[in-house]
Amino acid sequence: MKAVLIRALLAATLSLSFGSVVRAGDPPSDVKSTIKEDAKTTGHAVSHSAKTVGHAVADKSKTAGHAIAESSKKIASDVKEGTHKAWAAVSGSKSPD
């Protein structure tokens, strides 16, 4: 466990230091383009998250819909059977089913 933690910390340190060295070598850019890129990146992140949540909700909704349809079929069958029994009891004959 400690070895994995040490490797992860080392990798993070190297990537951060390498990233700052690369950033230091970049020519300075104007604030407008930086803000535009940050907004674009944020928009993509929000879009991805919304899509992920939307798919999860759709999957849950589909599952719930199937469960409701299944129980509705059973209830309809029970009602139909009860109706035929009641009709037979009232009319004194066998139900048409």
VONULUM-787724 format. One record per atom (N, C-alpha, C): atom name; residue in one letter; residue number from 1; chain; x, y, z. Coordinates in steps of 0.05 Angstrom, whole numbers, plus 5000, padded with zeros to 4 digits. Layout:
REM residues N
CA, A, NUM, A, X, Y, Z;
...
REM end
This chain:
REM residues 97
N, M, 1, A, 5017, 4976, 5000;
CA, M, 1, A, 5000, 5000, 5000;
C, M, 1, A, 5017, 5025, 5000;
N, K, 2, A, 5039, 5025, 5017;
CA, K, 2, A, 5056, 5048, 5018;
C, K, 2, A, 5071, 5052, 4991;
N, A, 3, A, 5079, 5030, 4979;
CA, A, 3, A, 5093, 5032, 4954;
C, A, 3, A, 5075, 5045, 4932;
N, V, 4, A, 5050, 5037, 4932;
CA, V, 4, A, 5032, 5048, 4912;
C, V, 4, A, 5028, 5078, 4917;
N, L, 5, A, 5025, 5085, 4943;
CA, L, 5, A, 5022, 5113, 4950;
C, L, 5, A, 5046, 5130, 4942;
N, I, 6, A, 5070, 5119, 4947;
CA, I, 6, A, 5095, 5133, 4941;
C, I, 6, A, 5097, 5137, 4910;
N, R, 7, A, 5090, 5116, 4895;
CA, R, 7, A, 5091, 5118, 4866;
C, R, 7, A, 5072, 5139, 4856;
N, A, 8, A, 5048, 5139, 4867;
CA, A, 8, A, 5028, 5159, 4859;
C, A, 8, A, 5037, 5187, 4865;
N, L, 9, A, 5048, 5191, 4889;
CA, L, 9, A, 5058, 5218, 4896;
C, L, 9, A, 5081, 5226, 4878;
N, L, 10, A, 5099, 5208, 4872;
CA, L, 10, A, 5121, 5214, 4854;
C, L, 10, A, 5111, 5221, 4826;
N, A, 11, A, 5092, 5206, 4816;
CA, A, 11, A, 5081, 5212, 4790;
C, A, 11, A, 5067, 5239, 4789;
N, A, 12, A, 5052, 5245, 4810;
CA, A, 12, A, 5038, 5271, 4811;
C, A, 12, A, 5058, 5294, 4813;
N, T, 13, A, 5080, 5291, 4828;
CA, T, 13, A, 5100, 5311, 4831;
C, T, 13, A, 5114, 5316, 4804;
N, L, 14, A, 5121, 5294, 4791;
CA, L, 14, A, 5135, 5297, 4765;
C, L, 14, A, 5116, 5310, 4744;
N, S, 15, A, 5091, 5302, 4743;
CA, S, 15, A, 5073, 5313, 4723;
C, S, 15, A, 5068, 5343, 4729;
N, L, 16, A, 5066, 5350, 4754;
CA, L, 16, A, 5062, 5379, 4761;
C, L, 16, A, 5086, 5395, 4754;
N, S, 17, A, 5110, 5385, 4761;
CA, S, 17, A, 5134, 5401, 4755;
C, S, 17, A, 5139, 5402, 4725;
N, F, 18, A, 5134, 5381, 4710;
CA, F, 18, A, 5137, 5381, 4681;
C, F, 18, A, 5117, 5400, 4668;
N, G, 19, A, 5093, 5399, 4679;
CA, G, 19, A, 5072, 5417, 4668;
C, G, 19, A, 5079, 5446, 4672;
N, S, 20, A, 5090, 5453, 4695;
CA, S, 20, A, 5097, 5481, 4700;
C, S, 20, A, 5121, 5489, 4683;
N, V, 21, A, 5140, 5471, 4677;
CA, V, 21, A, 5162, 5477, 4660;
C, V, 21, A, 5152, 5483, 4632;
N, V, 22, A, 5134, 5466, 4623;
CA, V, 22, A, 5123, 5470, 4596;
C, V, 22, A, 5107, 5496, 4594;
N, R, 23, A, 5092, 5502, 4615;
CA, R, 23, A, 5077, 5527, 4616;
C, R, 23, A, 5095, 5552, 4616;
N, A, 24, A, 5118, 5549, 4630;
CA, A, 24, A, 5136, 5572, 4631;
C, A, 24, A, 5148, 5578, 4604;
N, G, 25, A, 5150, 5558, 4587;
CA, G, 25, A, 5162, 5562, 4561;
C, G, 25, A, 5142, 5572, 4540;
N, D, 26, A, 5116, 5571, 4546;
CA, D, 26, A, 5095, 5581, 4528;
C, D, 26, A, 5097, 5611, 4526;
N, P, 27, A, 5092, 5622, 4502;
CA, P, 27, A, 5090, 5651, 4499;
C, P, 27, A, 5066, 5661, 4514;
N, P, 28, A, 5067, 5685, 4525;
CA, P, 28, A, 5044, 5696, 4540;
C, P, 28, A, 5021, 5700, 4521;
N, S, 29, A, 4997, 5692, 4530;
CA, S, 29, A, 4973, 5696, 4513;
C, S, 29, A, 4956, 5717, 4526;
N, D, 30, A, 4938, 5727, 4510;
CA, D, 30, A, 4920, 5747, 4521;
C, D, 30, A, 4898, 5734, 4538;
N, V, 31, A, 4887, 5750, 4556;
CA, V, 31, A, 4868, 5741, 4575;
C, V, 31, A, 4842, 5731, 4562;
N, K, 32, A, 4834, 5744, 4540;
CA, K, 32, A, 4810, 5737, 4527;
C, K, 32, A, 4810, 5708, 4517;
N, S, 33, A, 4832, 5700, 4504;
CA, S, 33, A, 4834, 5673, 4494;
C, S, 33, A, 4836, 5652, 4516;
N, T, 34, A, 4849, 5660, 4538;
CA, T, 34, A, 4851, 5642, 4561;
C, T, 34, A, 4823, 5637, 4573;
N, I, 35, A, 4808, 5659, 4576;
CA, I, 35, A, 4781, 5656, 4587;
C, I, 35, A, 4764, 5640, 4568;
N, K, 36, A, 4767, 5644, 4542;
CA, K, 36, A, 4752, 5629, 4522;
C, K, 36, A, 4758, 5599, 4524;
N, E, 37, A, 4783, 5592, 4526;
CA, E, 37, A, 4790, 5564, 4528;
C, E, 37, A, 4780, 5552, 4554;
N, D, 38, A, 4782, 5567, 4576;
CA, D, 38, A, 4772, 5557, 4602;
C, D, 38, A, 4742, 5552, 4601;
N, A, 39, A, 4728, 5571, 4588;
CA, A, 39, A, 4699, 5568, 4586;
C, A, 39, A, 4692, 5544, 4568;
N, K, 40, A, 4707, 5540, 4547;
CA, K, 40, A, 4703, 5518, 4529;
C, K, 40, A, 4707, 5491, 4544;
N, T, 41, A, 4729, 5490, 4559;
CA, T, 41, A, 4735, 5466, 4574;
C, T, 41, A, 4713, 5460, 4595;
N, T, 42, A, 4705, 5481, 4609;
CA, T, 42, A, 4684, 5478, 4629;
C, T, 42, A, 4658, 5469, 4616;
N, G, 43, A, 4652, 5481, 4594;
CA, G, 43, A, 4627, 5473, 4579;
C, G, 43, A, 4627, 5444, 4571;
N, H, 44, A, 4650, 5435, 4562;
CA, H, 44, A, 4652, 5406, 4554;
C, H, 44, A, 4649, 5388, 4579;
N, A, 45, A, 4661, 5396, 4601;
CA, A, 45, A, 4659, 5380, 4625;
C, A, 45, A, 4630, 5379, 4635;
N, V, 46, A, 4616, 5402, 4634;
CA, V, 46, A, 4588, 5403, 4643;
C, V, 46, A, 4571, 5386, 4624;
N, S, 47, A, 4576, 5388, 4598;
CA, S, 47, A, 4561, 5372, 4579;
C, S, 47, A, 4565, 5343, 4583;
N, H, 48, A, 4589, 5334, 4588;
CA, H, 48, A, 4595, 5306, 4593;
C, H, 48, A, 4580, 5296, 4618;
N, S, 49, A, 4582, 5312, 4639;
CA, S, 49, A, 4568, 5305, 4664;
C, S, 49, A, 4538, 5303, 4661;
N, A, 50, A, 4527, 5323, 4646;
CA, A, 50, A, 4498, 5323, 4642;
C, A, 50, A, 4490, 5298, 4625;
N, K, 51, A, 4506, 5291, 4606;
CA, K, 51, A, 4500, 5268, 4589;
C, K, 51, A, 4500, 5242, 4606;
N, T, 52, A, 4520, 5240, 4623;
CA, T, 52, A, 4523, 5217, 4640;
C, T, 52, A, 4499, 5214, 4659;
N, V, 53, A, 4492, 5236, 4672;
CA, V, 53, A, 4469, 5236, 4690;
C, V, 53, A, 4443, 5230, 4675;
N, G, 54, A, 4440, 5242, 4651;
CA, G, 54, A, 4417, 5237, 4635;
C, G, 54, A, 4414, 5208, 4627;
N, H, 55, A, 4436, 5195, 4620;
CA, H, 55, A, 4434, 5167, 4613;
C, H, 55, A, 4427, 5150, 4638;
N, A, 56, A, 4438, 5157, 4661;
CA, A, 56, A, 4432, 5142, 4685;
C, A, 56, A, 4402, 5145, 4692;
N, V, 57, A, 4392, 5169, 4690;
CA, V, 57, A, 4363, 5174, 4695;
C, V, 57, A, 4346, 5158, 4675;
N, A, 58, A, 4354, 5158, 4650;
CA, A, 58, A, 4339, 5144, 4629;
C, A, 58, A, 4338, 5114, 4635;
N, D, 59, A, 4361, 5103, 4643;
CA, D, 59, A, 4362, 5074, 4650;
C, D, 59, A, 4344, 5068, 4673;
N, K, 60, A, 4345, 5084, 4694;
CA, K, 60, A, 4328, 5079, 4718;
C, K, 60, A, 4299, 5082, 4710;
N, S, 61, A, 4292, 5102, 4694;
CA, S, 61, A, 4265, 5107, 4685;
C, S, 61, A, 4254, 5083, 4669;
N, K, 62, A, 4271, 5073, 4651;
CA, K, 62, A, 4264, 5050, 4635;
C, K, 62, A, 4258, 5026, 4652;
N, T, 63, A, 4275, 5021, 4671;
CA, T, 63, A, 4271, 4998, 4690;
C, T, 63, A, 4245, 5001, 4705;
N, A, 64, A, 4240, 5026, 4715;
CA, A, 64, A, 4216, 5031, 4731;
C, A, 64, A, 4191, 5027, 4713;
N, G, 65, A, 4193, 5037, 4688;
CA, G, 65, A, 4171, 5034, 4669;
C, G, 65, A, 4164, 5006, 4664;
N, H, 66, A, 4184, 4989, 4660;
CA, H, 66, A, 4180, 4960, 4655;
C, H, 66, A, 4167, 4947, 4680;
N, A, 67, A, 4176, 4955, 4703;
CA, A, 67, A, 4164, 4943, 4728;
C, A, 67, A, 4135, 4951, 4731;
N, I, 68, A, 4129, 4976, 4725;
CA, I, 68, A, 4101, 4986, 4727;
C, I, 68, A, 4084, 4972, 4706;
N, A, 69, A, 4094, 4969, 4682;
CA, A, 69, A, 4078, 4955, 4661;
C, A, 69, A, 4073, 4926, 4669;
N, E, 70, A, 4093, 4913, 4680;
CA, E, 70, A, 4089, 4885, 4688;
C, E, 70, A, 4068, 4882, 4710;
N, S, 71, A, 4069, 4900, 4730;
CA, S, 71, A, 4049, 4898, 4752;
C, S, 71, A, 4022, 4907, 4742;
N, S, 72, A, 4021, 4925, 4722;
CA, S, 72, A, 3995, 4933, 4711;
C, S, 72, A, 3982, 4910, 4696;
N, K, 73, A, 3998, 4894, 4682;
CA, K, 73, A, 3987, 4871, 4668;
C, K, 73, A, 3975, 4851, 4687;
N, K, 74, A, 3989, 4847, 4710;
CA, K, 74, A, 3979, 4828, 4730;
C, K, 74, A, 3953, 4838, 4742;
N, I, 75, A, 3952, 4863, 4748;
CA, I, 75, A, 3928, 4875, 4760;
C, I, 75, A, 3905, 4874, 4740;
N, A, 76, A, 3910, 4880, 4715;
CA, A, 76, A, 3889, 4878, 4694;
C, A, 76, A, 3879, 4850, 4691;
N, S, 77, A, 3897, 4831, 4693;
CA, S, 77, A, 3888, 4803, 4691;
C, S, 77, A, 3871, 4795, 4714;
N, D, 78, A, 3879, 4803, 4739;
CA, D, 78, A, 3863, 4797, 4763;
C, D, 78, A, 3835, 4811, 4761;
N, V, 79, A, 3834, 4835, 4752;
CA, V, 79, A, 3808, 4849, 4749;
C, V, 79, A, 3791, 4835, 4729;
N, K, 80, A, 3803, 4827, 4706;
CA, K, 80, A, 3787, 4813, 4686;
C, K, 80, A, 3776, 4787, 4697;
N, E, 81, A, 3792, 4772, 4711;
CA, E, 81, A, 3783, 4747, 4723;
C, E, 81, A, 3761, 4752, 4743;
N, G, 82, A, 3764, 4772, 4760;
CA, G, 82, A, 3743, 4779, 4780;
C, G, 82, A, 3717, 4787, 4766;
N, T, 83, A, 3719, 4802, 4744;
CA, T, 83, A, 3696, 4811, 4730;
C, T, 83, A, 3681, 4787, 4719;
N, H, 84, A, 3695, 4768, 4707;
CA, H, 84, A, 3682, 4744, 4696;
C, H, 84, A, 3669, 4728, 4718;
N, K, 85, A, 3682, 4726, 4741;
CA, K, 85, A, 3669, 4711, 4763;
C, K, 85, A, 3644, 4725, 4773;
N, A, 86, A, 3645, 4751, 4775;
CA, A, 86, A, 3622, 4766, 4784;
C, A, 86, A, 3599, 4764, 4763;
N, W, 87, A, 3606, 4765, 4738;
CA, W, 87, A, 3585, 4762, 4717;
C, W, 87, A, 3572, 4735, 4718;
N, A, 88, A, 3589, 4714, 4722;
CA, A, 88, A, 3578, 4687, 4724;
C, A, 88, A, 3560, 4684, 4748;
N, A, 89, A, 3568, 4697, 4771;
CA, A, 89, A, 3552, 4694, 4795;
C, A, 89, A, 3525, 4709, 4792;
N, V, 90, A, 3525, 4731, 4779;
CA, V, 90, A, 3501, 4747, 4776;
C, V, 90, A, 3482, 4734, 4755;
N, S, 91, A, 3493, 4725, 4733;
CA, S, 91, A, 3477, 4715, 4712;
C, S, 91, A, 3469, 4685, 4716;
N, G, 92, A, 3484, 4672, 4733;
CA, G, 92, A, 3479, 4644, 4739;
C, G, 92, A, 3489, 4625, 4717;
N, S, 93, A, 3505, 4635, 4699;
CA, S, 93, A, 3515, 4617, 4678;
C, S, 93, A, 3546, 4619, 4678;
N, K, 94, A, 3557, 4603, 4661;
CA, K, 94, A, 3586, 4603, 4659;
C, K, 94, A, 3596, 4628, 4645;
N, S, 95, A, 3618, 4639, 4653;
CA, S, 95, A, 3629, 4663, 4641;
C, S, 95, A, 3638, 4658, 4613;
N, P, 96, A, 3636, 4679, 4596;
CA, P, 96, A, 3643, 4675, 4567;
C, P, 96, A, 3672, 4670, 4562;
N, D, 97, A, 3689, 4672, 4581;
CA, D, 97, A, 3718, 4668, 4577;
C, D, 97, A, 3726, 4640, 4575;
REM end
